[in-house]
Amino acid sequence: MRHRQRETHVERASYAGTDYRKALNIEDLARIARRRLPHFVHEYLEGGADDERTLDRNRRVFDDYRFEPKTLTRVGPRDLSTTLLGRQHALPLVIGPTGYNGMMTKNGDLKLAAAASAANIPFVLSNVATTSLEEIADVEDLRAWMQIYFYRDRDYVRKLVERCRTARYETLVVTTDSAIYGNREWDLRNFRKPMQPTLRNLLHLLTRPRWIADVLIPDGMPTFKNLGDLLPPGKQSVQGASAIIGQQLDPSLNWDDIAWLRDHWQGKLIVKGILAPAEAEQAATLGVDGVVLSNHGGRQLDSACSPLEVLPDARKAVGERCQLFIDSGFRRGTDIVKALALGADAVWLGRATLYGLAAGGQAGVAHALDLLRGEVDRTIGLLGLSQASELGPEVLGPDRRHT
Ligand SMILES: Cc1cc2nc3c(=O)[nH]c(=O)nc-3n(C[C@H](O)[C@H](O)[C@H](O)COP(=O)(O)O)c2cc1C
């Protein structure tokens, strides 16, 4: 099943070229990304698990929430700034962790990081990034956070945490929803073996000479830069690495691991991938600094609920003991404002900024952030408010005000 979207008037009027500067919204950028990427990379970016019910729901859920604006409120210039883990940022947004960004464009992680720095928002480097965490730590004025997975080889986890300490990372993000790899059937269909595209995909690749010149020349497929200690000698290639990552993910991940990390990491700690409010509560009790409500953008458990649906209960469960973040399906300023109104401190972006990256590199990411900034700004103003921090459930219609 693939993106059974209704055709909306937005889609009918969508931009049909490949110039990211002409994109009027994130969906325009998504279409440009599709035109620029080889098929197997595009499917890696877009795809969800199993029948993609979670993926679908992540977009449709926003329809269930409607605004009840106030109009005569003397709206002034809007202030979208916010405090995230103790520091002031320009927007209630974070560029979240996505692996293998070097497949979208050369040095994809560095381009995302530079755009985050310019927009004054944090950037989270994925454990399976194609740029070393030390290189990202050097990006000027960037607030870089590092995402880690727990592998069976706990010694690797210990060494990775140590590397983050040495590189002066202030925040670790542990992803908890991927201890078993999701069933992404498009991956099975597009590849003969891990990272070896089928003949059909190789032929399609020939229709993307610009991507080949950008990504593959001169070094070939980008490699994982933070997994060295996990991969046995002779298995350092992308093919070898991706097979080993799957085998190394540890389904026995549990609260003792989070407690261990809390004890061994003096910096800020965020747990990403929570949906049950009881788990958000437990994380707060353990002393984590932030929880990301997430279903991994529909790439892990199919038929999972949307983080937006559990947000009010999760906020009640954690109170103000830790910050509460959310991701999965955010493409519009109105989506972001709904989450802020329901109690999120910030929204993490996954595909929204990746579309910008694939469509126009660093400038494309900046364009995606500009679009979202403009939409959030306009939405808040149309609701009759001047500050993002004033948002609460009262801006939602009567059926949602008491959620
Ligand atoms: C291409 C891709 C790669 C991803 N890789 C990672 C990863 O390495 N680590 C992680 O914690 N989450 C990863 N995610 C999940 C994102 O951090 C985020 O939860 C998800 O993209 C949010 O959904 P959205 O893309 O619909 O906004 C990935 C998502 C995508 C689309």
The ligand as an ORCA input file, in Angstrom:
! r2SCAN-3c Opt
* xyz 0 1
  C      14.594      8.190      6.338
  C      14.386      8.127      7.823
  C      15.408      7.665      8.634
  C      15.237      7.643     10.017
  N      16.283      7.241     10.824
  C      16.168      7.320     12.171
  C      17.279      7.049     13.009
  O      18.368      6.738     12.550
  N      17.104      7.153     14.355
  C      15.888      7.521     14.907
  O      15.765      7.600     16.134
  N      14.822      7.789     14.116
  C      14.935      7.717     12.784
  N      13.865      8.034     11.986
  C      12.613      8.480     12.612
  C      12.604     10.014     12.771
  O      13.504     10.430     13.760
  C      11.205     10.506     13.171
  O      10.765      9.804     14.297
  C      10.191     10.355     12.034
  O      10.779     10.650     10.797
  C       9.028     11.307     12.281
  O       8.052     11.131     11.301
  P       7.896     12.098     10.014
  O       9.042     11.758      9.118
  O       6.589     11.702      9.462
  O       7.960     13.509     10.501
  C      14.004      8.045     10.597
  C      12.986      8.498      9.766
  C      13.164      8.557      8.391
  C      12.053      9.082      7.536
*
